[in-house]
Amino acid sequence: MSQQRVTVDCPECGLTETFDGLGSARSFIEDHRTETGHEATWELPQLASGVERAGDEAGVCGSPDCTDTESPLYQGE
Ligand SMILES: [Zn+2]
């Protein structure tokens, strides 16, 4: 199961979007930052009941492509 429901939230404009997968969410956050300068954040609603899966996702976030992101994105761990 490689896909995970991710909610992206932008407190600056109140935008909320849901994505099936971290990649889509990350792309959206980066696009939103580029377009508006807003720092949207993501949430992983399933984390509370899926700690083991969180470990799997941590592996994804350990990739160089992810670790070089700015700190606001990294709150999602
Ligand atoms: Zn925004």
N, CA, C, O and the ligand as a Tripos MOL2 file, in Angstrom:
@<TRIPOS>MOLECULE
protein
  309   307    78     0     0
PROTEIN
NO_CHARGES

@<TRIPOS>ATOM
      1 N           0.8550   -1.1950    0.0000 N.3       1 MET1
      2 CA          0.0000    0.0000    0.0000 C.3       1 MET1
      3 C           0.8890    1.2430    0.0000 C.2       1 MET1
      4 O           1.3820    1.6600    1.0480 O.2       1 MET1
      5 N           1.0850    1.8130   -1.1400 N.am      2 SER2
      6 CA          2.0460    2.9190   -1.2480 C.3       2 SER2
      7 C           1.3660    4.2790   -1.1980 C.2       2 SER2
      8 O           2.0300    5.3080   -1.0730 O.2       2 SER2
      9 N           0.0400    4.2800   -1.2940 N.am      3 GLN3
     10 CA         -0.6400    5.5660   -1.3110 C.3       3 GLN3
     11 C          -1.2360    5.8650    0.0490 C.2       3 GLN3
     12 O          -1.6860    4.9700    0.7650 O.2       3 GLN3
     13 N          -1.2290    7.1260    0.3820 N.am      4 GLN4
     14 CA         -1.7650    7.5310    1.6680 C.3       4 GLN4
     15 C          -2.5130    8.8360    1.5010 C.2       4 GLN4
     16 O          -2.0800    9.7370    0.7830 O.2       4 GLN4
     17 N          -3.6460    8.9170    2.1800 N.am      5 ARG5
     18 CA         -4.4390   10.1360    2.1060 C.3       5 ARG5
     19 C          -3.7320   11.2450    2.8890 C.2       5 ARG5
     20 O          -3.4260   11.0920    4.0710 O.2       5 ARG5
     21 N          -3.4850   12.3410    2.2170 N.am      6 VAL6
     22 CA         -2.7760   13.4550    2.8250 C.3       6 VAL6
     23 C          -3.6250   14.7060    2.6980 C.2       6 VAL6
     24 O          -4.1020   15.0350    1.6120 O.2       6 VAL6
     25 N          -3.8110   15.3960    3.8010 N.am      7 THR7
     26 CA         -4.5380   16.6570    3.7760 C.3       7 THR7
     27 C          -3.5540   17.8150    3.8210 C.2       7 THR7
     28 O          -2.7030   17.8940    4.7070 O.2       7 THR7
     29 N          -3.6870   18.7080    2.8520 N.am      8 VAL8
     30 CA         -2.8500   19.9000    2.8230 C.3       8 VAL8
     31 C          -3.6810   21.0870    3.2710 C.2       8 VAL8
     32 O          -4.8120   21.2830    2.8240 O.2       8 VAL8
     33 N          -3.1090   21.8610    4.1450 N.am      9 ASP9
     34 CA         -3.8100   22.9360    4.8040 C.3       9 ASP9
     35 C          -2.9750   24.2110    4.6760 C.2       9 ASP9
     36 O          -1.7830   24.2030    4.9850 O.2       9 ASP9
     37 N          -3.5890   25.3000    4.2260 N.am     10 CYS10
     38 CA         -2.8670   26.5640    4.1970 C.3      10 CYS10
     39 C          -3.5520   27.5520    5.1290 C.2      10 CYS10
     40 O          -4.6150   28.0810    4.8020 O.2      10 CYS10
     41 N          -2.9540   27.8060    6.2870 N.am     11 PRO11
     42 CA         -3.5710   28.7040    7.2660 C.3      11 PRO11
     43 C          -3.6680   30.1370    6.7720 C.2      11 PRO11
     44 O          -4.4700   30.9140    7.2900 O.2      11 PRO11
     45 N          -2.8710   30.4960    5.7850 N.am     12 GLU12
     46 CA         -2.8370   31.8880    5.3340 C.3      12 GLU12
     47 C          -4.0200   32.2470    4.4460 C.2      12 GLU12
     48 O          -4.4660   33.3940    4.4480 O.2      12 GLU12
     49 N          -4.5320   31.2840    3.6900 N.am     13 CYS13
     50 CA         -5.6900   31.5740    2.8390 C.3      13 CYS13
     51 C          -6.8440   30.6080    3.1050 C.2      13 CYS13
     52 O          -7.8700   30.6600    2.4250 O.2      13 CYS13
     53 N          -6.6740   29.7120    4.1080 N.am     14 GLY14
     54 CA         -7.7620   28.8400    4.4950 C.3      14 GLY14
     55 C          -8.0110   27.6860    3.5450 C.2      14 GLY14
     56 O          -9.0330   27.0060    3.6380 O.2      14 GLY14
     57 N          -7.0920   27.4680    2.6460 N.am     15 LEU15
     58 CA         -7.2540   26.4160    1.6520 C.3      15 LEU15
     59 C          -7.0230   25.0380    2.2650 C.2      15 LEU15
     60 O          -6.1030   24.8430    3.0590 O.2      15 LEU15
     61 N          -7.8680   24.0930    1.8860 N.am     16 THR16
     62 CA         -7.6780   22.7160    2.3020 C.3      16 THR16
     63 C          -7.8820   21.8000    1.1060 C.2      16 THR16
     64 O          -8.9060   21.8650    0.4260 O.2      16 THR16
     65 N          -6.9080   20.9590    0.8620 N.am     17 GLU17
     66 CA         -7.0140   20.0100   -0.2480 C.3      17 GLU17
     67 C          -6.5910   18.6390    0.2480 C.2      17 GLU17
     68 O          -5.7440   18.5170    1.1320 O.2      17 GLU17
     69 N          -7.1890   17.6160   -0.3300 N.am     18 THR18
     70 CA         -6.8210   16.2590    0.0450 C.3      18 THR18
     71 C          -6.2130   15.5440   -1.1590 C.2      18 THR18
     72 O          -6.7250   15.6300   -2.2760 O.2      18 THR18
     73 N          -5.1250   14.8460   -0.9110 N.am     19 PHE19
     74 CA         -4.4170   14.1590   -1.9850 C.3      19 PHE19
     75 C          -4.2280   12.6980   -1.6250 C.2      19 PHE19
     76 O          -4.1440   12.3340   -0.4520 O.2      19 PHE19
     77 N          -4.1620   11.8730   -2.6540 N.am     20 ASP20
     78 CA         -3.8570   10.4610   -2.4450 C.3      20 ASP20
     79 C          -2.3720   10.2510   -2.6900 C.2      20 ASP20
     80 O          -1.9530    9.8170   -3.7630 O.2      20 ASP20
     81 N          -1.6000   10.5680   -1.6820 N.am     21 GLY21
     82 CA         -0.1720   10.3330   -1.8360 C.3      21 GLY21
     83 C           0.6490   11.5350   -1.4190 C.2      21 GLY21
     84 O           0.2460   12.6820   -1.6120 O.2      21 GLY21
     85 N           1.8030   11.2570   -0.8480 N.am     22 LEU22
     86 CA          2.6670   12.3180   -0.3670 C.3      22 LEU22
     87 C           3.2360   13.1410   -1.5170 C.2      22 LEU22
     88 O           3.4060   14.3540   -1.4010 O.2      22 LEU22
     89 N           3.5260   12.4700   -2.6260 N.am     23 GLY23
     90 CA          4.1340   13.1770   -3.7500 C.3      23 GLY23
     91 C           3.2360   14.2830   -4.2710 C.2      23 GLY23
     92 O           3.6920   15.4020   -4.5070 O.2      23 GLY23
     93 N           1.9580   13.9710   -4.4520 N.am     24 SER24
     94 CA          1.0090   14.9640   -4.9530 C.3      24 SER24
     95 C           0.8850   16.1230   -3.9840 C.2      24 SER24
     96 O           0.8250   17.2850   -4.3850 O.2      24 SER24
     97 N           0.8480   15.7870   -2.6900 N.am     25 ALA25
     98 CA          0.7140   16.8210   -1.6670 C.3      25 ALA25
     99 C           1.9380   17.7310   -1.6620 C.2      25 ALA25
    100 O           1.8170   18.9530   -1.5750 O.2      25 ALA25
    101 N           3.0930   17.1330   -1.7540 N.am     26 ARG26
    102 CA          4.3260   17.9280   -1.7550 C.3      26 ARG26
    103 C           4.3660   18.8520   -2.9610 C.2      26 ARG26
    104 O           4.7260   20.0240   -2.8470 O.2      26 ARG26
    105 N           3.9950   18.3190   -4.1110 N.am     27 SER27
    106 CA          4.0090   19.1310   -5.3280 C.3      27 SER27
    107 C           3.0640   20.3190   -5.1820 C.2      27 SER27
    108 O           3.3830   21.4410   -5.5740 O.2      27 SER27
    109 N           1.8960   20.0450   -4.6100 N.am     28 PHE28
    110 CA          0.9210   21.1150   -4.4300 C.3      28 PHE28
    111 C           1.4630   22.1850   -3.4860 C.2      28 PHE28
    112 O           1.3360   23.3790   -3.7580 O.2      28 PHE28
    113 N           2.0630   21.7590   -2.3820 N.am     29 ILE29
    114 CA          2.6110   22.7140   -1.4180 C.3      29 ILE29
    115 C           3.6880   23.5760   -2.0650 C.2      29 ILE29
    116 O           3.7450   24.7880   -1.8570 O.2      29 ILE29
    117 N           4.5290   22.9350   -2.8430 N.am     30 GLU30
    118 CA          5.6010   23.6880   -3.4930 C.3      30 GLU30
    119 C           5.0380   24.6580   -4.5240 C.2      30 GLU30
    120 O           5.4950   25.7960   -4.6320 O.2      30 GLU30
    121 N           4.0460   24.2030   -5.2780 N.am     31 ASP31
    122 CA          3.4120   25.0870   -6.2590 C.3      31 ASP31
    123 C           2.7200   26.2520   -5.5640 C.2      31 ASP31
    124 O           2.7980   27.3950   -6.0160 O.2      31 ASP31
    125 N           2.0430   25.9510   -4.4610 N.am     32 HIS32
    126 CA          1.3110   26.9840   -3.7360 C.3      32 HIS32
    127 C           2.2740   28.0190   -3.1660 C.2      32 HIS32
    128 O           1.9950   29.2180   -3.1740 O.2      32 HIS32
    129 N           3.4030   27.5420   -2.6760 N.am     33 ARG33
    130 CA          4.4000   28.4760   -2.1520 C.3      33 ARG33
    131 C           4.9440   29.3520   -3.2670 C.2      33 ARG33
    132 O           5.1280   30.5570   -3.0940 O.2      33 ARG33
    133 N           5.2000   28.7320   -4.4140 N.am     34 THR34
    134 CA          5.7360   29.4840   -5.5470 C.3      34 THR34
    135 C           4.7500   30.5530   -6.0070 C.2      34 THR34
    136 O           5.1320   31.6810   -6.3160 O.2      34 THR34
    137 N           3.4740   30.1730   -6.0430 N.am     35 GLU35
    138 CA          2.4640   31.0710   -6.5940 C.3      35 GLU35
    139 C           2.0480   32.1620   -5.6160 C.2      35 GLU35
    140 O           1.7710   33.2910   -6.0210 O.2      35 GLU35
    141 N           2.0020   31.8280   -4.3270 N.am     36 THR36
    142 CA          1.4190   32.7570   -3.3580 C.3      36 THR36
    143 C           2.3810   33.1750   -2.2440 C.2      36 THR36
    144 O           2.1490   34.1740   -1.5630 O.2      36 THR36
    145 N           3.4540   32.4140   -2.0600 N.am     37 GLY37
    146 CA          4.3530   32.6930   -0.9500 C.3      37 GLY37
    147 C           3.8500   32.1460    0.3670 C.2      37 GLY37
    148 O           4.4660   32.3560    1.4120 O.2      37 GLY37
    149 N           2.7200   31.4350    0.3160 N.am     38 HIS38
    150 CA          2.1570   30.8400    1.5290 C.3      38 HIS38
    151 C           2.9180   29.5790    1.9190 C.2      38 HIS38
    152 O           3.4770   28.8780    1.0750 O.2      38 HIS38
    153 N           2.9220   29.3130    3.2140 N.am     39 GLU39
    154 CA          3.5630   28.0980    3.7100 C.3      39 GLU39
    155 C           2.4820   27.1120    4.1410 C.2      39 GLU39
    156 O           2.1150   27.0490    5.3140 O.2      39 GLU39
    157 N           1.9890   26.3590    3.1920 N.am     40 ALA40
    158 CA          0.9910   25.3430    3.5130 C.3      40 ALA40
    159 C           1.6660   24.1840    4.2470 C.2      40 ALA40
    160 O           2.8640   23.9370    4.1050 O.2      40 ALA40
    161 N           0.8560   23.4900    5.0310 N.am     41 THR41
    162 CA          1.3850   22.3280    5.7560 C.3      41 THR41
    163 C           0.5450   21.1110    5.3940 C.2      41 THR41
    164 O          -0.5740   21.2400    4.8980 O.2      41 THR41
    165 N           1.0840   19.9530    5.6420 N.am     42 TRP42
    166 CA          0.3080   18.7410    5.3620 C.3      42 TRP42
    167 C           0.0640   17.9720    6.6420 C.2      42 TRP42
    168 O           0.7840   18.0970    7.6330 O.2      42 TRP42
    169 N          -0.9840   17.1740    6.5740 N.am     43 GLU43
    170 CA         -1.3130   16.3130    7.7030 C.3      43 GLU43
    171 C          -1.5650   14.9180    7.1800 C.2      43 GLU43
    172 O          -2.0580   14.7340    6.0670 O.2      43 GLU43
    173 N          -1.2250   13.9470    7.9890 N.am     44 LEU44
    174 CA         -1.4590   12.5550    7.6390 C.3      44 LEU44
    175 C          -2.4420   11.9780    8.6380 C.2      44 LEU44
    176 O          -2.0300   11.4650    9.6790 O.2      44 LEU44
    177 N          -3.7380   12.0510    8.3440 N.am     45 PRO45
    178 CA         -4.7820   11.6690    9.3100 C.3      45 PRO45
    179 C          -4.6520   10.2360    9.7940 C.2      45 PRO45
    180 O          -5.0970    9.9120   10.8950 O.2      45 PRO45
    181 N          -4.0540    9.3820    8.9960 N.am     46 GLN46
    182 CA         -3.9850    7.9750    9.3660 C.3      46 GLN46
    183 C          -2.8490    7.6770   10.3280 C.2      46 GLN46
    184 O          -2.7470    6.5630   10.8420 O.2      46 GLN46
    185 N          -2.0060    8.6470   10.5740 N.am     47 LEU47
    186 CA         -0.8400    8.3990   11.4210 C.3      47 LEU47
    187 C          -1.2400    7.9430   12.8160 C.2      47 LEU47
    188 O          -0.5900    7.0790   13.4050 O.2      47 LEU47
    189 N          -2.3120    8.5260   13.3410 N.am     48 ALA48
    190 CA         -2.6930    8.2330   14.7170 C.3      48 ALA48
    191 C          -2.9590    6.7470   14.9130 C.2      48 ALA48
    192 O          -2.6860    6.1930   15.9780 O.2      48 ALA48
    193 N          -3.4910    6.1110   13.8830 N.am     49 SER49
    194 CA         -3.8300    4.7030   14.0130 C.3      49 SER49
    195 C          -2.9010    3.8160   13.1850 C.2      49 SER49
    196 O          -3.1600    2.6250   13.0170 O.2      49 SER49
    197 N          -1.8370    4.3900   12.6770 N.am     50 GLY50
    198 CA         -0.9530    3.6000   11.8240 C.3      50 GLY50
    199 C           0.5150    3.9270   12.0380 C.2      50 GLY50
    200 O           1.2110    4.3690   11.1230 O.2      50 GLY50
    201 N           0.9680    3.7040   13.2550 N.am     51 VAL51
    202 CA          2.3460    4.0660   13.5810 C.3      51 VAL51
    203 C           3.3310    3.2710   12.7190 C.2      51 VAL51
    204 O           4.3620    3.7970   12.2990 O.2      51 VAL51
    205 N           3.0120    2.0170   12.4630 N.am     52 GLU52
    206 CA          3.9110    1.1980   11.6540 C.3      52 GLU52
    207 C           4.0110    1.7550   10.2430 C.2      52 GLU52
    208 O           5.0900    1.7890    9.6500 O.2      52 GLU52
    209 N           2.8980    2.1810    9.7230 N.am     53 ARG53
    210 CA          2.9240    2.7790    8.3930 C.3      53 ARG53
    211 C           3.7120    4.0810    8.4110 C.2      53 ARG53
    212 O           4.3980    4.4130    7.4440 O.2      53 ARG53
    213 N           3.6130    4.8130    9.5100 N.am     54 ALA54
    214 CA          4.3710    6.0490    9.6330 C.3      54 ALA54
    215 C           5.8490    5.7670    9.4610 C.2      54 ALA54
    216 O           6.5810    6.5590    8.8680 O.2      54 ALA54
    217 N           6.2800    4.6360    9.9840 N.am     55 GLY55
    218 CA          7.6780    4.2570    9.8150 C.3      55 GLY55
    219 C           8.0190    4.0850    8.3460 C.2      55 GLY55
    220 O           9.0920    4.4910    7.9000 O.2      55 GLY55
    221 N           7.1090    3.4830    7.5950 N.am     56 ASP56
    222 CA          7.3420    3.3260    6.1640 C.3      56 ASP56
    223 C           7.4450    4.6820    5.4790 C.2      56 ASP56
    224 O           8.3170    4.9070    4.6400 O.2      56 ASP56
    225 N           6.5530    5.5680    5.8490 N.am     57 GLU57
    226 CA          6.5640    6.8840    5.2250 C.3      57 GLU57
    227 C           7.8120    7.6620    5.6100 C.2      57 GLU57
    228 O           8.3180    8.4640    4.8260 O.2      57 GLU57
    229 N           8.3010    7.4250    6.8050 N.am     58 ALA58
    230 CA          9.5300    8.0910    7.2310 C.3      58 ALA58
    231 C          10.6600    7.7180    6.2880 C.2      58 ALA58
    232 O          11.5480    8.5260    6.0150 O.2      58 ALA58
    233 N          10.6180    6.4850    5.7920 N.am     59 GLY59
    234 CA         11.6300    6.0800    4.8300 C.3      59 GLY59
    235 C          11.5470    6.9280    3.5660 C.2      59 GLY59
    236 O          12.5660    7.3120    2.9930 O.2      59 GLY59
    237 N          10.3170    7.2120    3.1420 N.am     60 VAL60
    238 CA         10.1390    8.0690    1.9730 C.3      60 VAL60
    239 C          10.7320    9.4410    2.2400 C.2      60 VAL60
    240 O          11.4330   10.0080    1.4010 O.2      60 VAL60
    241 N          10.4380    9.9680    3.4300 N.am     61 CYS61
    242 CA         10.8980   11.3110    3.7740 C.3      61 CYS61
    243 C          12.4010   11.3510    4.0250 C.2      61 CYS61
    244 O          12.9820   12.4320    4.1250 O.2      61 CYS61
    245 N          13.0340   10.1930    4.1280 N.am     62 GLY62
    246 CA         14.4750   10.1710    4.3310 C.3      62 GLY62
    247 C          15.2450   10.3530    3.0370 C.2      62 GLY62
    248 O          16.4720   10.4520    3.0480 O.2      62 GLY62
    249 N          14.5280   10.3970    1.9220 N.am     63 SER63
    250 CA         15.2130   10.5520    0.6450 C.3      63 SER63
    251 C          15.7820   11.9630    0.5120 C.2      63 SER63
    252 O          15.2310   12.9100    1.0730 O.2      63 SER63
    253 N          16.8680   12.1040   -0.2190 N.am     64 PRO64
    254 CA         17.4800   13.4350   -0.3880 C.3      64 PRO64
    255 C          16.5010   14.4480   -0.9440 C.2      64 PRO64
    256 O          16.5640   15.6310   -0.6100 O.2      64 PRO64
    257 N          15.5920   13.9820   -1.7970 N.am     65 ASP65
    258 CA         14.6230   14.8940   -2.3970 C.3      65 ASP65
    259 C          13.7130   15.5070   -1.3530 C.2      65 ASP65
    260 O          13.1720   16.5950   -1.5480 O.2      65 ASP65
    261 N          13.5480   14.8070   -0.2500 N.am     66 CYS66
    262 CA         12.6120   15.2600    0.7760 C.3      66 CYS66
    263 C          13.3360   15.9920    1.8950 C.2      66 CYS66
    264 O          12.8410   16.9990    2.4010 O.2      66 CYS66
    265 N          14.4940   15.4980    2.2810 N.am     67 THR67
    266 CA         15.1880   16.0800    3.4260 C.3      67 THR67
    267 C          15.6990   17.4830    3.1420 C.2      67 THR67
    268 O          16.0230   18.2280    4.0660 O.2      67 THR67
    269 N          15.7710   17.8450    1.8630 N.am     68 ASP68
    270 CA         16.2720   19.1920    1.5680 C.3      68 ASP68
    271 C          15.1500   20.2240    1.5520 C.2      68 ASP68
    272 O          15.3710   21.3920    1.2310 O.2      68 ASP68
    273 N          13.9420   19.7780    1.9040 N.am     69 THR69
    274 CA         12.8330   20.7300    1.9350 C.3      69 THR69
    275 C          12.9780   21.6710    3.1210 C.2      69 THR69
    276 O          13.6690   21.3820    4.0980 O.2      69 THR69
    277 N          12.3140   22.7880    3.0010 N.am     70 GLU70
    278 CA         12.3410   23.7570    4.0930 C.3      70 GLU70
    279 C          11.5960   23.1920    5.3090 C.2      70 GLU70
    280 O          10.7620   22.2970    5.1780 O.2      70 GLU70
    281 N          11.9030   23.7140    6.4540 N.am     71 SER71
    282 CA         11.3750   23.1700    7.6930 C.3      71 SER71
    283 C           9.8390   23.0750    7.7740 C.2      71 SER71
    284 O           9.3370   22.1110    8.3510 O.2      71 SER71
    285 N           9.0910   24.0100    7.2350 N.am     72 PRO72
    286 CA          7.6210   23.9340    7.3550 C.3      72 PRO72
    287 C           7.0570   22.6200    6.8280 C.2      72 PRO72
    288 O           6.1220   22.0740    7.4140 O.2      72 PRO72
    289 N           7.6050   22.1090    5.7390 N.am     73 LEU73
    290 CA          7.1230   20.8390    5.2090 C.3      73 LEU73
    291 C           7.4100   19.7110    6.1720 C.2      73 LEU73
    292 O           6.6790   18.7210    6.2150 O.2      73 LEU73
    293 N           8.4320   19.8500    6.9180 N.am     74 TYR74
    294 CA          8.9130   18.7460    7.7020 C.3      74 TYR74
    295 C           8.1340   18.5420    8.9940 C.2      74 TYR74
    296 O           8.4100   17.6120    9.7510 O.2      74 TYR74
    297 N           7.1870   19.3880    9.2380 N.am     75 GLN75
    298 CA          6.3180   19.1850   10.3960 C.3      75 GLN75
    299 C           5.4360   17.9770   10.2310 C.2      75 GLN75
    300 O           4.8350   17.4920   11.1890 O.2      75 GLN75
    301 N           5.3620   17.4850    8.9870 N.am     76 GLY76
    302 CA          4.4310   16.3970    8.6960 C.3      76 GLY76
    303 C           4.8880   15.0370    9.1750 C.2      76 GLY76
    304 O           4.1690   14.0590    8.9730 O.2      76 GLY76
    305 N           6.0100   14.9310    9.7790 N.am     77 GLU77
    306 CA          6.5070   13.6100   10.1800 C.3      77 GLU77
    307 C           5.7970   13.0650   11.3820 C.2      77 GLU77
    308 O           6.1070   11.9630   11.8340 O.2      77 GLU77
    309 ZN         -2.3890   29.7920    0.7620 Zn       78 ZN78
@<TRIPOS>BOND
     1     1     2 1
     2     2     3 1
     3     3     4 2
     4     3     5 am
     5     5     6 1
     6     6     7 1
     7     7     8 2
     8     7     9 am
     9     9    10 1
    10    10    11 1
    11    11    12 2
    12    11    13 am
    13    13    14 1
    14    14    15 1
    15    15    16 2
    16    15    17 am
    17    17    18 1
    18    18    19 1
    19    19    20 2
    20    19    21 am
    21    21    22 1
    22    22    23 1
    23    23    24 2
    24    23    25 am
    25    25    26 1
    26    26    27 1
    27    27    28 2
    28    27    29 am
    29    29    30 1
    30    30    31 1
    31    31    32 2
    32    31    33 am
    33    33    34 1
    34    34    35 1
    35    35    36 2
    36    35    37 am
    37    37    38 1
    38    38    39 1
    39    39    40 2
    40    39    41 am
    41    41    42 1
    42    42    43 1
    43    43    44 2
    44    43    45 am
    45    45    46 1
    46    46    47 1
    47    47    48 2
    48    47    49 am
    49    49    50 1
    50    50    51 1
    51    51    52 2
    52    51    53 am
    53    53    54 1
    54    54    55 1
    55    55    56 2
    56    55    57 am
    57    57    58 1
    58    58    59 1
    59    59    60 2
    60    59    61 am
    61    61    62 1
    62    62    63 1
    63    63    64 2
    64    63    65 am
    65    65    66 1
    66    66    67 1
    67    67    68 2
    68    67    69 am
    69    69    70 1
    70    70    71 1
    71    71    72 2
    72    71    73 am
    73    73    74 1
    74    74    75 1
    75    75    76 2
    76    75    77 am
    77    77    78 1
    78    78    79 1
    79    79    80 2
    80    79    81 am
    81    81    82 1
    82    82    83 1
    83    83    84 2
    84    83    85 am
    85    85    86 1
    86    86    87 1
    87    87    88 2
    88    87    89 am
    89    89    90 1
    90    90    91 1
    91    91    92 2
    92    91    93 am
    93    93    94 1
    94    94    95 1
    95    95    96 2
    96    95    97 am
    97    97    98 1
    98    98    99 1
    99    99   100 2
   100    99   101 am
   101   101   102 1
   102   102   103 1
   103   103   104 2
   104   103   105 am
   105   105   106 1
   106   106   107 1
   107   107   108 2
   108   107   109 am
   109   109   110 1
   110   110   111 1
   111   111   112 2
   112   111   113 am
   113   113   114 1
   114   114   115 1
   115   115   116 2
   116   115   117 am
   117   117   118 1
   118   118   119 1
   119   119   120 2
   120   119   121 am
   121   121   122 1
   122   122   123 1
   123   123   124 2
   124   123   125 am
   125   125   126 1
   126   126   127 1
   127   127   128 2
   128   127   129 am
   129   129   130 1
   130   130   131 1
   131   131   132 2
   132   131   133 am
   133   133   134 1
   134   134   135 1
   135   135   136 2
   136   135   137 am
   137   137   138 1
   138   138   139 1
   139   139   140 2
   140   139   141 am
   141   141   142 1
   142   142   143 1
   143   143   144 2
   144   143   145 am
   145   145   146 1
   146   146   147 1
   147   147   148 2
   148   147   149 am
   149   149   150 1
   150   150   151 1
   151   151   152 2
   152   151   153 am
   153   153   154 1
   154   154   155 1
   155   155   156 2
   156   155   157 am
   157   157   158 1
   158   158   159 1
   159   159   160 2
   160   159   161 am
   161   161   162 1
   162   162   163 1
   163   163   164 2
   164   163   165 am
   165   165   166 1
   166   166   167 1
   167   167   168 2
   168   167   169 am
   169   169   170 1
   170   170   171 1
   171   171   172 2
   172   171   173 am
   173   173   174 1
   174   174   175 1
   175   175   176 2
   176   175   177 am
   177   177   178 1
   178   178   179 1
   179   179   180 2
   180   179   181 am
   181   181   182 1
   182   182   183 1
   183   183   184 2
   184   183   185 am
   185   185   186 1
   186   186   187 1
   187   187   188 2
   188   187   189 am
   189   189   190 1
   190   190   191 1
   191   191   192 2
   192   191   193 am
   193   193   194 1
   194   194   195 1
   195   195   196 2
   196   195   197 am
   197   197   198 1
   198   198   199 1
   199   199   200 2
   200   199   201 am
   201   201   202 1
   202   202   203 1
   203   203   204 2
   204   203   205 am
   205   205   206 1
   206   206   207 1
   207   207   208 2
   208   207   209 am
   209   209   210 1
   210   210   211 1
   211   211   212 2
   212   211   213 am
   213   213   214 1
   214   214   215 1
   215   215   216 2
   216   215   217 am
   217   217   218 1
   218   218   219 1
   219   219   220 2
   220   219   221 am
   221   221   222 1
   222   222   223 1
   223   223   224 2
   224   223   225 am
   225   225   226 1
   226   226   227 1
   227   227   228 2
   228   227   229 am
   229   229   230 1
   230   230   231 1
   231   231   232 2
   232   231   233 am
   233   233   234 1
   234   234   235 1
   235   235   236 2
   236   235   237 am
   237   237   238 1
   238   238   239 1
   239   239   240 2
   240   239   241 am
   241   241   242 1
   242   242   243 1
   243   243   244 2
   244   243   245 am
   245   245   246 1
   246   246   247 1
   247   247   248 2
   248   247   249 am
   249   249   250 1
   250   250   251 1
   251   251   252 2
   252   251   253 am
   253   253   254 1
   254   254   255 1
   255   255   256 2
   256   255   257 am
   257   257   258 1
   258   258   259 1
   259   259   260 2
   260   259   261 am
   261   261   262 1
   262   262   263 1
   263   263   264 2
   264   263   265 am
   265   265   266 1
   266   266   267 1
   267   267   268 2
   268   267   269 am
   269   269   270 1
   270   270   271 1
   271   271   272 2
   272   271   273 am
   273   273   274 1
   274   274   275 1
   275   275   276 2
   276   275   277 am
   277   277   278 1
   278   278   279 1
   279   279   280 2
   280   279   281 am
   281   281   282 1
   282   282   283 1
   283   283   284 2
   284   283   285 am
   285   285   286 1
   286   286   287 1
   287   287   288 2
   288   287   289 am
   289   289   290 1
   290   290   291 1
   291   291   292 2
   292   291   293 am
   293   293   294 1
   294   294   295 1
   295   295   296 2
   296   295   297 am
   297   297   298 1
   298   298   299 1
   299   299   300 2
   300   299   301 am
   301   301   302 1
   302   302   303 1
   303   303   304 2
   304   303   305 am
   305   305   306 1
   306   306   307 1
   307   307   308 2
@<TRIPOS>SUBSTRUCTURE
     1 MET1         2 RESIDUE 1 A MET
     2 SER2         6 RESIDUE 1 A SER
     3 GLN3        10 RESIDUE 1 A GLN
     4 GLN4        14 RESIDUE 1 A GLN
     5 ARG5        18 RESIDUE 1 A ARG
     6 VAL6        22 RESIDUE 1 A VAL
     7 THR7        26 RESIDUE 1 A THR
     8 VAL8        30 RESIDUE 1 A VAL
     9 ASP9        34 RESIDUE 1 A ASP
    10 CYS10       38 RESIDUE 1 A CYS
    11 PRO11       42 RESIDUE 1 A PRO
    12 GLU12       46 RESIDUE 1 A GLU
    13 CYS13       50 RESIDUE 1 A CYS
    14 GLY14       54 RESIDUE 1 A GLY
    15 LEU15       58 RESIDUE 1 A LEU
    16 THR16       62 RESIDUE 1 A THR
    17 GLU17       66 RESIDUE 1 A GLU
    18 THR18       70 RESIDUE 1 A THR
    19 PHE19       74 RESIDUE 1 A PHE
    20 ASP20       78 RESIDUE 1 A ASP
    21 GLY21       82 RESIDUE 1 A GLY
    22 LEU22       86 RESIDUE 1 A LEU
    23 GLY23       90 RESIDUE 1 A GLY
    24 SER24       94 RESIDUE 1 A SER
    25 ALA25       98 RESIDUE 1 A ALA
    26 ARG26      102 RESIDUE 1 A ARG
    27 SER27      106 RESIDUE 1 A SER
    28 PHE28      110 RESIDUE 1 A PHE
    29 ILE29      114 RESIDUE 1 A ILE
    30 GLU30      118 RESIDUE 1 A GLU
    31 ASP31      122 RESIDUE 1 A ASP
    32 HIS32      126 RESIDUE 1 A HIS
    33 ARG33      130 RESIDUE 1 A ARG
    34 THR34      134 RESIDUE 1 A THR
    35 GLU35      138 RESIDUE 1 A GLU
    36 THR36      142 RESIDUE 1 A THR
    37 GLY37      146 RESIDUE 1 A GLY
    38 HIS38      150 RESIDUE 1 A HIS
    39 GLU39      154 RESIDUE 1 A GLU
    40 ALA40      158 RESIDUE 1 A ALA
    41 THR41      162 RESIDUE 1 A THR
    42 TRP42      166 RESIDUE 1 A TRP
    43 GLU43      170 RESIDUE 1 A GLU
    44 LEU44      174 RESIDUE 1 A LEU
    45 PRO45      178 RESIDUE 1 A PRO
    46 GLN46      182 RESIDUE 1 A GLN
    47 LEU47      186 RESIDUE 1 A LEU
    48 ALA48      190 RESIDUE 1 A ALA
    49 SER49      194 RESIDUE 1 A SER
    50 GLY50      198 RESIDUE 1 A GLY
    51 VAL51      202 RESIDUE 1 A VAL
    52 GLU52      206 RESIDUE 1 A GLU
    53 ARG53      210 RESIDUE 1 A ARG
    54 ALA54      214 RESIDUE 1 A ALA
    55 GLY55      218 RESIDUE 1 A GLY
    56 ASP56      222 RESIDUE 1 A ASP
    57 GLU57      226 RESIDUE 1 A GLU
    58 ALA58      230 RESIDUE 1 A ALA
    59 GLY59      234 RESIDUE 1 A GLY
    60 VAL60      238 RESIDUE 1 A VAL
    61 CYS61      242 RESIDUE 1 A CYS
    62 GLY62      246 RESIDUE 1 A GLY
    63 SER63      250 RESIDUE 1 A SER
    64 PRO64      254 RESIDUE 1 A PRO
    65 ASP65      258 RESIDUE 1 A ASP
    66 CYS66      262 RESIDUE 1 A CYS
    67 THR67      266 RESIDUE 1 A THR
    68 ASP68      270 RESIDUE 1 A ASP
    69 THR69      274 RESIDUE 1 A THR
    70 GLU70      278 RESIDUE 1 A GLU
    71 SER71      282 RESIDUE 1 A SER
    72 PRO72      286 RESIDUE 1 A PRO
    73 LEU73      290 RESIDUE 1 A LEU
    74 TYR74      294 RESIDUE 1 A TYR
    75 GLN75      298 RESIDUE 1 A GLN
    76 GLY76      302 RESIDUE 1 A GLY
    77 GLU77      306 RESIDUE 1 A GLU
    78 ZN78       309 GROUP 0 **** ****
